[in-house]
């Protein structure tokens, strides 16, 4: 069994001490000491408030933190939360930690947590991001309750976001997953979600762990597994989502583990997705409340320059990936000023589909194909920002909906280039 | 006098006829070997071409940049070129085997040299191919990394990597072939040293401001770069 080699003896000993549980709350961490305390407090408060009778364990899978993050997780006292909430748990709340590697590997962290949930026979496993500064105790209930009580297999989140937040999610991951797999899951790559014990066990047994993309993009693979395996999926509104660190330095890595994994999933699932012609809504639980977010400044001129430079410098690479018409359209867009800049939805959808087909055919190294998408994503992000500069949340939603419509409309084009591209 | 001339002529014609009778069967054997060799070489060519097509060698060749080089030189595709190469090497090998049957003194040495040269030629071709493949892969990787990191002169960096690896592969090829080993080694050392020195000077002059900024950011506390927020992809 894979889990036997994945889980260390010490971690197994801790799990045996805990015994069977109802709910596992997983916390994958790496140097999150600055943000982990409020997250832990919110989780503990959520457990006291919503699951006082259930057997719950907090499992921290750490990727080699040097700032004492695991110690903060295991040492967090529940006394403060008791004093504030005046609610007492009827069970002992365990917090255990394991170091799965010396460097962070999100896929291995997820696998460790799911393997622990599988061993502890948990009915529900909730994953929480350690840098969710906006987390509230209710999040735990909203994520876990549908799985624990209503037999859903996966609950993915839905957030209120700034226009500059979740740009890749709203411009590529959501529209493409929706067009390909026919499920309107708004956050196919989520940092907070809940899965059933059944889905966790089945996902652990999947062959995807043997593939690079399966290990790197495990979160999106889990969503795709839930969709393609006909598991009961739903989503819930959590609130505002902001990232404390908006550094763009990890953009390439982010695109690799999300877009790369999504492209790779198309190969094995072709018989399934090629027959899907439209998309179905996913049950959304909970009500959306108004959230006020601070506006964020983004350097639009720099985005345009990076897009234009990318188109010019990577032209020889784009010639092997894109069709002549798409490439000439990109060159035209690269010549536009910021004020007139527009990377239209249909051209963007065609670009992404041509990249996916080239990835399938491995016209050049697959990793290089994914990396070549980065400057083009910047161009699309700029258009998204310009289009929604003055727009409300509803306007942004309409814009995303329109983009999703383009992706769905152009799906036959994907099938065409999928078959034709030599 | 007349009789002597006639006798000599008769003797010479007899010798010629004897010699011809002696060589004729060998010549026929040589022609048969050459013909059989042509058939085998042709079959080998077809076989190699099929294998290369099945293994999608042309894609590998395209990735290595060899296809573009061949196109620029108005040569056939890499699959066709390699299968033709196998044909000619096999046929020339059979012809030389046939020639050796003739027993011409001196030719046998050249024949054996040819067969000894074949493995080196094959190894050098393999080195050249994988050298071009590595040059293309790494230059593309550098180009992508440089563009995504918003570095200036990313294409220059990429071309430099391609040239350095190609020169390195070529020098190895010449060394394996034994062609002007010393000259190639010295030429490579000079070229490599010149490129490195050029790059060092270029980076030193061009990047001094960047280096100062970097060091200031790292070492001088309190001076933080005013930077606008980036987009958050997820």
Interface residues (C-beta under 8 A of the other chain):
Chain A: X164 X165 X166 X167 X168 X169 X189 X191 X242 X243 X246 X247 X248 X251 X252 X254 X255 X258 X296 X297 X298 X299 X303 X306 X309 X310 X313 X314 X317 X320 X362 X363 X364 X365 X368 X371 X372 X374 X375 X377 X381 X385
Chain B: X59 X62 X63 X137 X140 X141 X143 X144 X145 X147 X148 X150 X154 X155 X228 X229 X230 X231 X232 X233 X234
